[in-house]
Amino acid sequence: MTRMTDVLVESLRAQDPLPALVEIARARNALEAETEIQVRRARNLGVSWHLIAAALGVSKQAVHKKFGRGLLRRK
């Protein structure tokens, strides 16, 4: 099975660099927004900061610093 990232990278490499950079910026912004949504969902379900950090491949301190403050418990 091909991963979405592999397909995205292959598509980007087929483009000229400047349009590819625009697409990378758009994807990064969309993924950051989606990451915040998924972290909020996980916290609303009672998932620990430790498990969220492990899923994101960062330290508990890093994920809590980035998402802990101001993370409203909304669905």
N, CA, C and O atoms as a Tinker XYZ file with bonds, in Angstrom:
   300  protein
     1  N      0.832000   -1.180000    0.000000    73     2
     2  CA     0.000000    0.000000    0.000000    64     1     3
     3  C      0.879000    1.247000    0.000000    63     2     4     5
     4  O      1.837000    1.338000    0.769000    81     3
     5  N      0.558000    2.189000   -0.849000    73     3     6
     6  CA     1.312000    3.432000   -0.946000    64     5     7
     7  C      0.780000    4.419000    0.083000    63     6     8     9
     8  O     -0.429000    4.582000    0.250000    81     7
     9  N      1.695000    5.059000    0.755000    73     7    10
    10  CA     1.298000    6.053000    1.748000    64     9    11
    11  C      0.990000    7.381000    1.064000    63    10    12    13
    12  O      1.540000    7.695000    0.008000    81    11
    13  N      0.107000    8.147000    1.679000    73    11    14
    14  CA    -0.245000    9.457000    1.132000    64    13    15
    15  C      0.984000   10.331000    0.957000    63    14    16    17
    16  O      1.103000   11.050000   -0.035000    81    15
    17  N      1.895000   10.273000    1.914000    73    15    18
    18  CA     3.082000   11.117000    1.818000    64    17    19
    19  C      3.931000   10.747000    0.618000    63    18    20    21
    20  O      4.501000   11.624000   -0.031000    81    19
    21  N      4.023000    9.463000    0.315000    73    19    22
    22  CA     4.795000    9.030000   -0.853000    64    21    23
    23  C      4.186000    9.569000   -2.134000    63    22    24    25
    24  O      4.899000   10.027000   -3.027000    81    23
    25  N      2.864000    9.512000   -2.220000    73    23    26
    26  CA     2.162000   10.020000   -3.402000    64    25    27
    27  C      2.354000   11.530000   -3.513000    63    26    28    29
    28  O      2.604000   12.054000   -4.598000    81    27
    29  N      2.235000   12.226000   -2.379000    73    27    30
    30  CA     2.404000   13.675000   -2.383000    64    29    31
    31  C      3.816000   14.062000   -2.810000    63    30    32    33
    32  O      3.990000   14.953000   -3.641000    81    31
    33  N      4.812000   13.406000   -2.252000    73    31    34
    34  CA     6.205000   13.721000   -2.590000    64    33    35
    35  C      6.465000   13.453000   -4.064000    63    34    36    37
    36  O      7.105000   14.262000   -4.737000    81    35
    37  N      5.986000   12.348000   -4.562000    73    35    38
    38  CA     6.165000   12.017000   -5.982000    64    37    39
    39  C      5.531000   13.088000   -6.863000    63    38    40    41
    40  O      6.114000   13.499000   -7.866000    81    39
    41  N      4.337000   13.538000   -6.485000    73    39    42
    42  CA     3.651000   14.583000   -7.242000    64    41    43
    43  C      4.428000   15.894000   -7.197000    63    42    44    45
    44  O      4.558000   16.574000   -8.215000    81    43
    45  N      4.941000   16.249000   -6.026000    73    43    46
    46  CA     5.697000   17.496000   -5.883000    64    45    47
    47  C      6.984000   17.470000   -6.699000    63    46    48    49
    48  O      7.362000   18.477000   -7.298000    81    47
    49  N      7.643000   16.348000   -6.723000    73    47    50
    50  CA     8.907000   16.247000   -7.458000    64    49    51
    51  C      8.712000   16.329000   -8.961000    63    50    52    53
    52  O      9.658000   16.601000   -9.700000    81    51
    53  N      7.489000   16.096000   -9.414000    73    51    54
    54  CA     7.199000   16.191000  -10.845000    64    53    55
    55  C      6.929000   17.637000  -11.270000    63    54    56    57
    56  O      6.831000   17.929000  -12.462000    81    55
    57  N      6.809000   18.535000  -10.297000    73    55    58
    58  CA     6.498000   19.936000  -10.594000    64    57    59
    59  C      7.772000   20.780000  -10.647000    63    58    60    61
    60  O      8.843000   20.362000  -10.206000    81    59
    61  N      7.615000   21.977000  -11.199000    73    59    62
    62  CA     8.684000   22.973000  -11.088000    64    61    63
    63  C      8.803000   23.352000   -9.619000    63    62    64    65
    64  O      7.824000   23.242000   -8.881000    81    63
    65  N      9.981000   23.798000   -9.172000    73    63    66
    66  CA    10.199000   24.051000   -7.745000    64    65    67
    67  C      9.274000   25.093000   -7.112000    63    66    68    69
    68  O      8.767000   24.859000   -6.015000    81    67
    69  N      9.040000   26.218000   -7.755000    73    67    70
    70  CA     8.226000   27.250000   -7.117000    64    69    71
    71  C      6.775000   26.826000   -6.906000    63    70    72    73
    72  O      6.252000   27.015000   -5.808000    81    71
    73  N      6.104000   26.263000   -7.907000    73    71    74
    74  CA     4.748000   25.764000   -7.638000    64    73    75
    75  C      4.748000   24.651000   -6.582000    63    74    76    77
    76  O      3.808000   24.545000   -5.794000    81    75
    77  N      5.784000   23.835000   -6.567000    73    75    78
    78  CA     5.874000   22.778000   -5.553000    64    77    79
    79  C      5.988000   23.388000   -4.159000    63    78    80    81
    80  O      5.373000   22.890000   -3.217000    81    79
    81  N      6.766000   24.459000   -4.016000    73    79    82
    82  CA     6.908000   25.116000   -2.718000    64    81    83
    83  C      5.585000   25.721000   -2.242000    63    82    84    85
    84  O      5.275000   25.696000   -1.051000    81    83
    85  N      4.811000   26.264000   -3.184000    73    83    86
    86  CA     3.492000   26.789000   -2.832000    64    85    87
    87  C      2.618000   25.658000   -2.293000    63    86    88    89
    88  O      1.944000   25.819000   -1.275000    81    87
    89  N      2.630000   24.534000   -2.965000    73    87    90
    90  CA     1.831000   23.382000   -2.526000    64    89    91
    91  C      2.317000   22.854000   -1.177000    63    90    92    93
    92  O      1.507000   22.450000   -0.343000    81    91
    93  N      3.614000   22.855000   -0.962000    73    91    94
    94  CA     4.167000   22.408000    0.328000    64    93    95
    95  C      3.670000   23.317000    1.440000    63    94    96    97
    96  O      3.267000   22.832000    2.498000    81    95
    97  N      3.691000   24.630000    1.221000    73    95    98
    98  CA     3.210000   25.572000    2.235000    64    97    99
    99  C      1.731000   25.350000    2.529000    63    98   100   101
   100  O      1.322000   25.373000    3.690000    81    99
   101  N      0.932000   25.136000    1.499000    73    99   102
   102  CA    -0.496000   24.876000    1.690000    64   101   103
   103  C     -0.709000   23.581000    2.477000    63   102   104   105
   104  O     -1.530000   23.532000    3.393000    81   103
   105  N      0.027000   22.548000    2.117000    73   103   106
   106  CA    -0.101000   21.262000    2.808000    64   105   107
   107  C      0.325000   21.392000    4.262000    63   106   108   109
   108  O     -0.329000   20.852000    5.154000    81   107
   109  N      1.426000   22.110000    4.506000    73   107   110
   110  CA     1.904000   22.294000    5.885000    64   109   111
   111  C      0.841000   22.990000    6.726000    63   110   112   113
   112  O      0.566000   22.568000    7.850000    81   111
   113  N      0.243000   24.051000    6.195000    73   111   114
   114  CA    -0.798000   24.767000    6.939000    64   113   115
   115  C     -2.005000   23.881000    7.214000    63   114   116   117
   116  O     -2.546000   23.884000    8.320000    81   115
   117  N     -2.419000   23.132000    6.216000    73   115   118
   118  CA    -3.566000   22.237000    6.392000    64   117   119
   119  C     -3.257000   21.145000    7.413000    63   118   120   121
   120  O     -4.110000   20.804000    8.233000    81   119
   121  N     -2.045000   20.598000    7.367000    73   119   122
   122  CA    -1.676000   19.543000    8.311000    64   121   123
   123  C     -1.533000   20.069000    9.731000    63   122   124   125
   124  O     -1.877000   19.367000   10.682000    81   123
   125  N     -1.036000   21.282000    9.893000    73   123   126
   126  CA    -0.952000   21.884000   11.233000    64   125   127
   127  C     -2.348000   22.059000   11.821000    63   126   128   129
   128  O     -2.578000   21.750000   12.990000    81   127
   129  N     -3.278000   22.554000   11.008000    73   127   130
   130  CA    -4.654000   22.730000   11.478000    64   129   131
   131  C     -5.275000   21.383000   11.836000    63   130   132   133
   132  O     -5.951000   21.260000   12.857000    81   131
   133  N     -5.050000   20.390000   11.009000    73   131   134
   134  CA    -5.611000   19.058000   11.270000    64   133   135
   135  C     -4.970000   18.411000   12.494000    63   134   136   137
   136  O     -5.637000   17.702000   13.247000    81   135
   137  N     -3.682000   18.655000   12.690000    73   135   138
   138  CA    -3.007000   18.126000   13.873000    64   137   139
   139  C     -3.655000   18.683000   15.131000    63   138   140   141
   140  O     -3.916000   17.940000   16.077000    81   139
   141  N     -3.918000   19.985000   15.148000    73   139   142
   142  CA    -4.564000   20.593000   16.315000    64   141   143
   143  C     -5.939000   19.984000   16.560000    63   142   144   145
   144  O     -6.304000   19.711000   17.704000    81   143
   145  N     -6.693000   19.773000   15.502000    73   143   146
   146  CA    -8.019000   19.157000   15.636000    64   145   147
   147  C     -7.903000   17.760000   16.227000    63   146   148   149
   148  O     -8.658000   17.402000   17.132000    81   147
   149  N     -6.956000   16.965000   15.718000    73   147   150
   150  CA    -6.823000   15.590000   16.193000    64   149   151
   151  C     -6.303000   15.522000   17.630000    63   150   152   153
   152  O     -6.701000   14.646000   18.397000    81   151
   153  N     -5.414000   16.451000   17.991000    73   151   154
   154  CA    -4.950000   16.503000   19.380000    64   153   155
   155  C     -6.127000   16.838000   20.288000    63   154   156   157
   156  O     -6.302000   16.213000   21.334000    81   155
   157  N     -6.934000   17.817000   19.895000    73   155   158
   158  CA    -8.104000   18.184000   20.687000    64   157   159
   159  C     -9.049000   16.996000   20.834000    63   158   160   161
   160  O     -9.559000   16.728000   21.922000    81   159
   161  N     -9.278000   16.290000   19.731000    73   159   162
   162  CA   -10.160000   15.112000   19.778000    64   161   163
   163  C     -9.606000   14.057000   20.721000    63   162   164   165
   164  O    -10.341000   13.469000   21.514000    81   163
   165  N     -8.303000   13.824000   20.627000    73   163   166
   166  CA    -7.676000   12.820000   21.495000    64   165   167
   167  C     -7.815000   13.221000   22.965000    63   166   168   169
   168  O     -8.153000   12.389000   23.808000    81   167
   169  N     -7.555000   14.492000   23.270000    73   167   170
   170  CA    -7.692000   14.946000   24.660000    64   169   171
   171  C     -9.135000   14.830000   25.139000    63   170   172   173
   172  O     -9.375000   14.441000   26.282000    81   171
   173  N    -10.097000   15.162000   24.280000    73   171   174
   174  CA   -11.510000   15.037000   24.653000    64   173   175
   175  C    -11.898000   13.595000   24.935000    63   174   176   177
   176  O    -12.828000   13.331000   25.697000    81   175
   177  N    -11.181000   12.663000   24.317000    73   175   178
   178  CA   -11.425000   11.237000   24.557000    64   177   179
   179  C    -10.616000   10.712000   25.741000    63   178   180   181
   180  O    -10.696000    9.530000   26.077000    81   179
   181  N     -9.838000   11.590000   26.371000    73   179   182
   182  CA    -9.075000   11.196000   27.549000    64   181   183
   183  C     -7.697000   10.624000   27.264000    63   182   184   185
   184  O     -7.077000   10.043000   28.154000    81   183
   185  N     -7.209000   10.776000   26.046000    73   183   186
   186  CA    -5.877000   10.273000   25.698000    64   185   187
   187  C     -4.829000   11.144000   26.395000    63   186   188   189
   188  O     -4.943000   12.369000   26.411000    81   187
   189  N     -3.816000   10.507000   26.967000    73   187   190
   190  CA    -2.790000   11.240000   27.708000    64   189   191
   191  C     -1.871000   12.010000   26.771000    63   190   192   193
   192  O     -1.727000   11.677000   25.595000    81   191
   193  N     -1.250000   13.056000   27.328000    73   191   194
   194  CA    -0.258000   13.816000   26.570000    64   193   195
   195  C      0.885000   12.898000   26.153000    63   194   196   197
   196  O      1.459000   13.069000   25.078000    81   195
   197  N      1.214000   11.935000   26.991000    73   195   198
   198  CA     2.306000   11.003000   26.684000    64   197   199
   199  C      2.009000   10.216000   25.400000    63   198   200   201
   200  O      2.875000   10.096000   24.533000    81   199
   201  N      0.802000    9.688000   25.282000    73   199   202
   202  CA     0.446000    8.909000   24.083000    64   201   203
   203  C      0.328000    9.786000   22.846000    63   202   204   205
   204  O      0.704000    9.373000   21.749000    81   203
   205  N     -0.192000   10.993000   23.017000    73   203   206
   206  CA    -0.274000   11.927000   21.885000    64   205   207
   207  C      1.129000   12.261000   21.398000    63   206   208   209
   208  O      1.398000   12.261000   20.197000    81   207
   209  N      2.023000   12.547000   22.346000    73   207   210
   210  CA     3.414000   12.860000   21.989000    64   209   211
   211  C      4.062000   11.700000   21.250000    63   210   212   213
   212  O      4.751000   11.903000   20.251000    81   211
   213  N      3.843000   10.489000   21.737000    73   211   214
   214  CA     4.427000    9.310000   21.080000    64   213   215
   215  C      3.898000    9.171000   19.652000    63   214   216   217
   216  O      4.655000    8.842000   18.739000    81   215
   217  N      2.605000    9.420000   19.458000    73   215   218
   218  CA     2.020000    9.315000   18.119000    64   217   219
   219  C      2.620000   10.345000   17.168000    63   218   220   221
   220  O      2.782000   10.080000   15.977000    81   219
   221  N      2.949000   11.527000   17.702000    73   219   222
   222  CA     3.525000   12.587000   16.873000    64   221   223
   223  C      5.044000   12.502000   16.766000    63   222   224   225
   224  O      5.654000   13.227000   15.979000    81   223
   225  N      5.652000   11.625000   17.550000    73   223   226
   226  CA     7.107000   11.457000   17.498000    64   225   227
   227  C      7.873000   12.597000   18.147000    63   226   228   229
   228  O      8.981000   12.932000   17.728000    81   227
   229  N      7.266000   13.201000   19.189000    73   227   230
   230  CA     7.912000   14.294000   19.917000    64   229   231
   231  C      7.813000   14.003000   21.416000    63   230   232   233
   232  O      7.179000   13.034000   21.832000    81   231
   233  N      8.445000   14.850000   22.209000    73   231   234
   234  CA     8.386000   14.667000   23.655000    64   233   235
   235  C      7.037000   15.140000   24.196000    63   234   236   237
   236  O      6.336000   15.934000   23.569000    81   235
   237  N      6.699000   14.632000   25.374000    73   235   238
   238  CA     5.472000   15.060000   26.038000    64   237   239
   239  C      5.521000   16.564000   26.296000    63   238   240   241
   240  O      4.518000   17.259000   26.133000    81   239
   241  N      6.675000   17.059000   26.693000    73   239   242
   242  CA     6.814000   18.483000   26.970000    64   241   243
   243  C      6.565000   19.312000   25.709000    63   242   244   245
   244  O      5.907000   20.351000   25.763000    81   243
   245  N      7.094000   18.850000   24.576000    73   243   246
   246  CA     6.928000   19.590000   23.323000    64   245   247
   247  C      5.471000   19.644000   22.900000    63   246   248   249
   248  O      4.983000   20.698000   22.491000    81   247
   249  N      4.771000   18.524000   22.993000    73   247   250
   250  CA     3.367000   18.506000   22.560000    64   249   251
   251  C      2.499000   19.308000   23.525000    63   250   252   253
   252  O      1.562000   19.985000   23.101000    81   251
   253  N      2.800000   19.236000   24.800000    73   251   254
   254  CA     2.017000   19.993000   25.770000    64   253   255
   255  C      2.266000   21.487000   25.598000    63   254   256   257
   256  O      1.334000   22.284000   25.699000    81   255
   257  N      3.510000   21.873000   25.340000    73   255   258
   258  CA     3.826000   23.286000   25.130000    64   257   259
   259  C      3.109000   23.823000   23.892000    63   258   260   261
   260  O      2.581000   24.935000   23.908000    81   259
   261  N      3.092000   23.030000   22.820000    73   259   262
   262  CA     2.493000   23.487000   21.568000    64   261   263
   263  C      0.970000   23.507000   21.625000    63   262   264   265
   264  O      0.338000   24.428000   21.107000    81   263
   265  N      0.382000   22.494000   22.253000    73   263   266
   266  CA    -1.067000   22.351000   22.197000    64   265   267
   267  C     -1.769000   22.505000   23.536000    63   266   268   269
   268  O     -2.991000   22.646000   23.570000    81   267
   269  N     -1.037000   22.482000   24.633000    73   267   270
   270  CA    -1.652000   22.476000   25.954000    64   269   271
   271  C     -2.317000   23.772000   26.335000    63   270   272   273
   272  O     -3.422000   23.761000   26.878000    81   271
   273  N     -1.681000   24.877000   26.070000    73   271   274
   274  CA    -2.251000   26.174000   26.444000    64   273   275
   275  C     -3.313000   26.579000   25.439000    63   274   276   277
   276  O     -3.113000   26.536000   24.225000    81   275
   277  N     -4.421000   26.963000   25.981000    73   275   278
   278  CA    -5.483000   27.472000   25.109000    64   277   279
   279  C     -6.201000   26.412000   24.302000    63   278   280   281
   280  O     -7.049000   26.737000   23.471000    81   279
   281  N     -5.876000   25.152000   24.531000    73   279   282
   282  CA    -6.567000   24.087000   23.807000    64   281   283
   283  C     -7.949000   23.923000   24.430000    63   282   284   285
   284  O     -8.103000   23.311000   25.487000    81   283
   285  N     -8.924000   24.469000   23.771000    73   283   286
   286  CA   -10.281000   24.407000   24.290000    64   285   287
   287  C    -10.833000   23.012000   24.124000    63   286   288   289
   288  O    -10.564000   22.349000   23.122000    81   287
   289  N    -11.576000   22.575000   25.063000    73   287   290
   290  CA   -12.155000   21.239000   25.006000    64   289   291
   291  C    -13.469000   21.297000   24.242000    63   290   292   293
   292  O    -14.550000   21.143000   24.810000    81   291
   293  N    -13.347000   21.523000   22.934000    73   291   294
   294  CA   -14.529000   21.571000   22.071000    64   293   295
   295  C    -14.452000   20.414000   21.089000    63   294   296   297
   296  O    -13.390000   19.835000   20.861000    81   295
   297  N    -15.570000   20.103000   20.530000    73   295   298
   298  CA   -15.611000   18.961000   19.619000    64   297   299
   299  C    -15.879000   19.425000   18.222000    63   298   300
   300  O    -15.951000   18.608000   17.304000    81   299
